[in-house]
């Protein structure tokens, strides 16, 4: 049982952002306050993620390129970056699901080759964001659901280890979204799962046993 699921989710998400940036040749920095990267992160990824409440905003912004296009994941929704030219991009909820008896849904299958990853990324919509280096990382599982013809119809990424897995990049083209959430849970039934979602994508996660653990906020500078 996780003592602090919200903090665990923030740390896991920070690590996942670091892994993605590393696959693009960007070296991040992690300390007790935050993860950050000094050059602009890839599309859809923040330049910093706080990992505890009470981080000093001005100090955090010195760690990134805080010009137009910069973004910060405020994991505890306690920063005010409006005075630095930022606006709120969206609010979301961290979520957590403890290990429970696995659902009857079939588990997702790992993506194992660069060609499979390219097909997965095309189905996801992320294109070149997802690089083959992710497949070699010991703390990353790229997972797919395929139809009877082998076409990828959904998937997700799990990051972390058996202590806790972060769920991200979940998508589906054919199912009720609850189905792909149940399939993720069936893939690692013995591990606690964490992640975050914003409306309307939050409801399917909550319907499959996840619970909200606290708000987060993403800031962006235009």
PyMOL commands that set and color helices and strands:
alter all, ss='L'
color gray80, all
select helices_A, chain A and resi 5-23+57-61+82-84+114-124+127-129+132-136+177-187+201-207
alter helices_A, ss='H'
color red, helices_A
select strands_A, chain A and resi 28-30+34-37+48-50+71-74+86-97+109-110+140-146+152-161+164-172+193-197+211-221
alter strands_A, ss='S'
color yellow, strands_A
deselect
rebuild
show_as cartoon
